[in-house]
Amino acid sequence: FFVLAGIWTRWPGGARDEKRRRNARQVLANGGVAGLGAMLALLGFQESGTMVMAGTFAAAAADTWATEWGRAFGGAPLSLRTGKRTEPGVSGAVSLTGTVASLLGAASVATALWSVQLLTIFPVILITAAGFIGAAADSIAGARLQAVWQMPDGGTTEHGSKAGDDAVMVRGVRWIDNDVVNGIATATGAISAVLLINIW
C-alpha cells in the first residue's frame, strides 16, 4: 500500500508535484481504523482484526489510486453532486479511469494478503469489494458532506483553514473536511470487509 501509493502520488504533473508531508490527523484518518484492527488481532480476534486491517488499507489504496490515476488520465470527472463535469481533483467527482484504478488499488492490498497466505482466493474478491465500497463512500461523502468554502476572489476551496477569515462556507458540514471523509472511507472499508466475510 505505502510503496505503490507513494509512487502514484509522485507522478509528474499538477498537484502531485507538490511536496506534501502527512500530519498526525491525516495519518489517523487513513490508518486509525487499521490500528484498531491490529489491537483486535493482538487480543485474540485474529480473523476479525485481519479483516478490519485489510478493509481499511484496501479502501485507502482504492481512494489513492482513483485520485491519482483520475488526475493523470481521467480527464474531466463527473460530479456526484451536480451530475456535471468538473475539474480533476475535486472531491465527490468520479471518472471511468478513476473507477478502474479504485478496483485495482483495492485488489493490490487483497492480493498482497493472499501472497503471504493471510487470505485464500475467495476472500481476495471480498476484500477488493470492501475497498471499492470504502472508496465509493469517500466519493459520496466528498460530494454531499464535505465543507466547501468560497474565497473573496470568488474561487472555492475545500480547505477552510487555508481560505482565510473572509471565506464563507457555501455547502457541506463545517467540521467535515478531507481527513474526516478519508476516515469515513476507511471505516466503511473495514466494516464492509467484516460484513462480507461473515455473510459469505
Phi, psi and chi 1 to 4 in degrees:
 res  aa     phi    psi   chi1   chi2   chi3   chi4
   1 PHE       -  -51.7  165.4   70.7      -      -
   2 PHE   -68.1  -40.7  -71.4  111.7      -      -
   3 VAL   -63.9  -51.5  170.4      -      -      -
   4 LEU   -68.8  -39.7  -68.1  175.3      -      -
   5 ALA   -61.5  -38.9      -      -      -      -
   6 GLY   -63.7  -38.1      -      -      -      -
   7 ILE   -65.6  -48.4  -69.2  171.8      -      -
   8 TRP   -64.8  -38.0  -56.1  149.8      -      -
   9 THR   -74.1   -8.6   55.5      -      -      -
  10 ARG  -109.7   12.1  -74.8  166.1  177.1   76.8
  11 TRP   -61.9  148.0  -81.5    4.0      -      -
  12 PRO   -63.9  146.9  -18.3   30.4      -      -
  13 GLY   108.9  141.7      -      -      -      -
  14 GLY    58.1 -146.7      -      -      -      -
  15 ALA   -67.3  -17.5      -      -      -      -
  16 ARG   -70.0  -15.6  -63.7 -177.7  -52.9  -78.5
  17 ASP   -78.7  -14.2  -78.4  -19.6      -      -
  18 GLU   -70.6  142.9  -61.9  173.7    2.7      -
  19 LYS   -81.5  115.4  -68.9 -177.4  178.3  178.8
  20 ARG  -120.4  130.7  -65.1  173.0  -69.3  179.8
  21 ARG  -113.2  131.1 -179.0  170.8  -65.8  176.3
  22 ARG   -72.7  138.4  -62.3  -73.0 -175.5 -173.8
  23 ASN   -99.5  175.0   58.6   37.3      -      -
  24 ALA   -61.2  -36.5      -      -      -      -
  25 ARG   -65.3  -40.4 -164.8  164.0 -176.1  -96.7
  26 GLN   -67.4  -40.9  -69.2  169.9  -40.1      -
  27 VAL   -63.3  -41.5  171.7      -      -      -
  28 LEU   -64.5  -41.3 -175.9   62.5      -      -
  29 ALA   -63.5  -37.8      -      -      -      -
  30 ASN   -89.7  -27.8  -73.7  -76.0      -      -
  31 GLY  -122.9   -4.7      -      -      -      -
  32 GLY   -60.7  -44.2      -      -      -      -
  33 VAL   -66.0  -36.8  178.2      -      -      -
  34 ALA   -62.3  -36.9      -      -      -      -
  35 GLY   -61.3  -39.0      -      -      -      -
  36 LEU   -64.0  -38.1  -66.9  176.2      -      -
  37 GLY   -62.6  -40.5      -      -      -      -
  38 ALA   -63.5  -38.7      -      -      -      -
  39 MET   -65.2  -40.6  -69.8  177.1   63.4      -
  40 LEU   -59.5  -43.6  -78.6  173.4      -      -
  41 ALA   -62.8  -42.2      -      -      -      -
  42 LEU   -66.0  -27.6  -71.2  172.6      -      -
  43 LEU   -85.0    1.8  -68.8  171.9      -      -
  44 GLY   108.5   -6.8      -      -      -      -
  45 PHE   -93.9   68.1  -58.5   96.7      -      -
  46 GLN   -60.8  -50.0 -172.7   68.8   38.2      -
  47 GLU   -66.1  -46.0 -178.3  176.7  -12.6      -
  48 SER   -63.8  -42.1  -65.6      -      -      -
  49 GLY   -62.9  -41.5      -      -      -      -
  50 THR   -63.8  -41.5  -60.2      -      -      -
  51 MET   -66.3  -39.7  -69.3  -54.8  105.8      -
  52 VAL   -61.5  -47.0  167.6      -      -      -
  53 MET   -63.9  -43.4  -67.2  178.8   66.9      -
  54 ALA   -63.5  -46.1      -      -      -      -
  55 GLY   -63.7  -38.0      -      -      -      -
  56 THR   -62.6  -52.5  -61.7      -      -      -
  57 PHE   -71.4  -31.0  -75.7  118.1      -      -
  58 ALA   -65.0  -40.7      -      -      -      -
  59 ALA   -67.6  -42.6      -      -      -      -
  60 ALA   -63.3  -42.4      -      -      -      -
  61 ALA   -65.1  -43.8      -      -      -      -
  62 ALA   -59.3  -43.4      -      -      -      -
  63 ASP   -66.5  -44.3  177.8   44.5      -      -
  64 THR   -64.3  -47.1  -60.6      -      -      -
  65 TRP   -61.5  -44.0  -74.2   43.1      -      -
  66 ALA   -61.3  -43.6      -      -      -      -
  67 THR   -64.8  -49.5  -61.0      -      -      -
  68 GLU   -73.0  -42.0  -59.3  -56.7  -24.9      -
  69 TRP   -68.7  -38.4  -74.5   37.4      -      -
  70 GLY   -62.1  -41.2      -      -      -      -
  71 ARG   -64.7  -39.9  -78.0  175.8  174.3  167.5
  72 ALA   -77.9  -39.6      -      -      -      -
  73 PHE  -129.0   -6.4  -52.1  114.3      -      -
  74 GLY   -84.6  -10.6      -      -      -      -
  75 GLY    69.9 -149.7      -      -      -      -
  76 ALA   -82.8  113.5      -      -      -      -
  77 PRO   -76.9  167.4   28.9  -34.5      -      -
  78 LEU   -98.3  126.5 -171.2   69.1      -      -
  79 SER   -73.3  130.0  169.9      -      -      -
  80 LEU   -74.8  -14.7  -64.9  179.4      -      -
  81 ARG   -86.8  -44.0 -173.3  179.8   64.3   84.5
  82 THR  -105.4  -19.3   65.4      -      -      -
  83 GLY    77.9    9.3      -      -      -      -
  84 LYS  -112.3  161.8  -62.0  178.1  179.7  178.2
  85 ARG   -68.7  144.9  -63.7  -69.8  175.9 -176.9
  86 THR  -141.6 -177.5 -173.5      -      -      -
  87 GLU   -78.3  147.2  -64.7 -180.0    3.3      -
  88 PRO   -59.4  143.4  -23.5   34.2      -      -
  89 GLY    94.2   -8.8      -      -      -      -
  90 VAL   -76.6  133.6  173.8      -      -      -
  91 SER   -64.5  143.6  -66.0      -      -      -
  92 GLY    80.9   20.5      -      -      -      -
  93 ALA  -123.6  145.9      -      -      -      -
  94 VAL  -131.7  154.7  -63.2      -      -      -
  95 SER  -137.3  164.1   66.3      -      -      -
  96 LEU   -62.2  -43.6  178.1   58.8      -      -
  97 THR   -60.7  -45.3  -59.4      -      -      -
  98 GLY   -63.5  -36.1      -      -      -      -
  99 THR   -66.4  -44.5  -59.5      -      -      -
 100 VAL   -63.3  -43.0  171.6      -      -      -
 101 ALA   -62.8  -35.9      -      -      -      -
 102 SER   -60.7  -45.5  179.5      -      -      -
 103 LEU   -62.4  -43.0  -81.1  168.3      -      -
 104 LEU   -65.8  -39.0  -67.5  173.9      -      -
 105 GLY   -63.0  -45.9      -      -      -      -
 106 ALA   -62.9  -41.7      -      -      -      -
 107 ALA   -64.7  -30.9      -      -      -      -
 108 SER   -63.4  -39.1   72.5      -      -      -
 109 VAL   -70.8  -45.9  170.9      -      -      -
 110 ALA   -61.3  -39.9      -      -      -      -
 111 THR   -67.7  -36.3  -57.3      -      -      -
 112 ALA   -62.2  -40.8      -      -      -      -
 113 LEU   -66.0  -38.6  -72.3  168.1      -      -
 114 TRP   -64.5  -37.5  168.5   78.7      -      -
 115 SER   -66.9  -25.3   72.1      -      -      -
 116 VAL  -103.8   17.2  -66.2      -      -      -
 117 GLN    64.5   28.8  -61.6 -179.7  -19.7      -
 118 LEU   -88.0  -16.4  -70.3 -179.6      -      -
 119 LEU  -134.8  150.7  -67.2 -180.0      -      -
 120 THR   -92.0  177.9   56.6      -      -      -
 121 ILE   -60.8  -45.2  -69.4  -64.3      -      -
 122 PHE   -61.9  -45.9 -174.8   63.1      -      -
 123 PRO   -60.8  -25.0  -28.1   37.6      -      -
 124 VAL   -58.5  -42.3  166.2      -      -      -
 125 ILE   -65.0  -42.2  -62.4  171.1      -      -
 126 LEU   -66.7  -40.7  -61.5 -177.4      -      -
 127 ILE   -67.1  -38.4  -65.0  -58.6      -      -
 128 THR   -60.7  -44.0  -60.3      -      -      -
 129 ALA   -63.2  -41.4      -      -      -      -
 130 ALA   -63.1  -42.4      -      -      -      -
 131 GLY   -63.7  -40.3      -      -      -      -
 132 PHE   -65.0  -40.7 -176.0   75.7      -      -
 133 ILE   -62.4  -41.1  -68.5  169.1      -      -
 134 GLY   -61.4  -42.9      -      -      -      -
 135 ALA   -66.0  -36.2      -      -      -      -
 136 ALA   -64.4  -39.9      -      -      -      -
 137 ALA   -62.0  -36.9      -      -      -      -
 138 ASP   -60.0  -46.4 -177.3  -75.6      -      -
 139 SER   -65.0  -42.0  -64.5      -      -      -
 140 ILE   -67.4  -44.3  -66.5  168.9      -      -
 141 ALA   -64.6  -38.2      -      -      -      -
 142 GLY   -63.6  -35.5      -      -      -      -
 143 ALA   -78.4  -36.8      -      -      -      -
 144 ARG  -105.0  -28.5  -62.3  -66.8  179.3 -177.8
 145 LEU  -114.4  -31.5  -59.5  176.6      -      -
 146 GLN   -65.3  134.2 -173.2  169.3  -20.1      -
 147 ALA   -70.3  139.5      -      -      -      -
 148 VAL  -126.5  136.0  175.2      -      -      -
 149 TRP  -116.2  141.0  -54.6   79.2      -      -
 150 GLN  -101.6  128.3 -174.1  170.2   34.7      -
 151 MET   -90.8  163.3  -62.2  177.7  -69.6      -
 152 PRO   -57.1  -28.2  -27.7   35.7      -      -
 153 ASP   -81.7    1.0   62.6    3.8      -      -
 154 GLY    98.0  -14.9      -      -      -      -
 155 GLY   -77.1  166.6      -      -      -      -
 156 THR  -120.7  157.0   58.9      -      -      -
 157 THR  -147.5  152.4 -179.9      -      -      -
 158 GLU   -94.3    2.6  -61.6  169.8   -7.4      -
 159 HIS  -113.3   89.4  -53.4  -74.8      -      -
 160 GLY   -59.8  -36.4      -      -      -      -
 161 SER   -67.6  -24.1   60.0      -      -      -
 162 LYS   -95.5   -8.5  -61.9  178.8 -178.5  178.9
 163 ALA   -81.2  -19.9      -      -      -      -
 164 GLY    99.0  166.6      -      -      -      -
 165 ASP   -67.4  -23.0  -65.0  -25.6      -      -
 166 ASP   -87.4   -1.9  -65.0  -31.5      -      -
 167 ALA   -72.7  147.2      -      -      -      -
 168 VAL  -120.8  131.3  177.7      -      -      -
 169 MET   -72.4  127.1 -167.0 -179.9   76.7      -
 170 VAL  -106.4  -18.6  -68.1      -      -      -
 171 ARG  -165.7  167.4   67.9  172.8 -177.5  -88.8
 172 GLY    89.5 -171.8      -      -      -      -
 173 VAL  -106.4  129.2 -179.7      -      -      -
 174 ARG   -51.5  -42.1 -176.0  173.4  -62.0  -87.4
 175 TRP   -89.4   -1.5   56.4  -88.4      -      -
 176 ILE   -95.0  105.3  -63.2 -177.7      -      -
 177 ASP  -112.4 -169.4   59.0    8.8      -      -
 178 ASN   -62.8  -33.7 -172.9 -107.9      -      -
 179 ASP   -65.3  -42.5  -66.4  -25.2      -      -
 180 VAL   -64.9  -41.3  175.3      -      -      -
 181 VAL   -60.9  -41.8  169.3      -      -      -
 182 ASN   -63.1  -37.5  -73.8  -20.0      -      -
 183 GLY   -64.1  -39.3      -      -      -      -
 184 ILE   -61.5  -42.2  -69.0  171.0      -      -
 185 ALA   -63.4  -48.4      -      -      -      -
 186 THR   -68.9  -37.3   54.1      -      -      -
 187 ALA   -64.9  -40.6      -      -      -      -
 188 THR   -64.2  -41.6  -59.6      -      -      -
 189 GLY   -61.1  -43.1      -      -      -      -
 190 ALA   -64.6  -48.1      -      -      -      -
 191 ILE   -63.1  -42.4  -67.3  168.6      -      -
 192 SER   -61.9  -40.4  -62.6      -      -      -
 193 ALA   -61.9  -47.3      -      -      -      -
 194 VAL   -63.2  -44.2  172.2      -      -      -
 195 LEU   -65.3  -45.3  -70.2  176.9      -      -
 196 LEU   -63.7  -42.0  -71.5  172.5      -      -
 197 ILE   -65.2  -40.2  -70.9  -65.9      -      -
 198 ASN   -73.5  -30.9  -78.2  -66.7      -      -
 199 ILE   -71.3  -43.0  -69.8  171.5      -      -
 200 TRP  -102.3      -  -81.5  -75.1      -      -
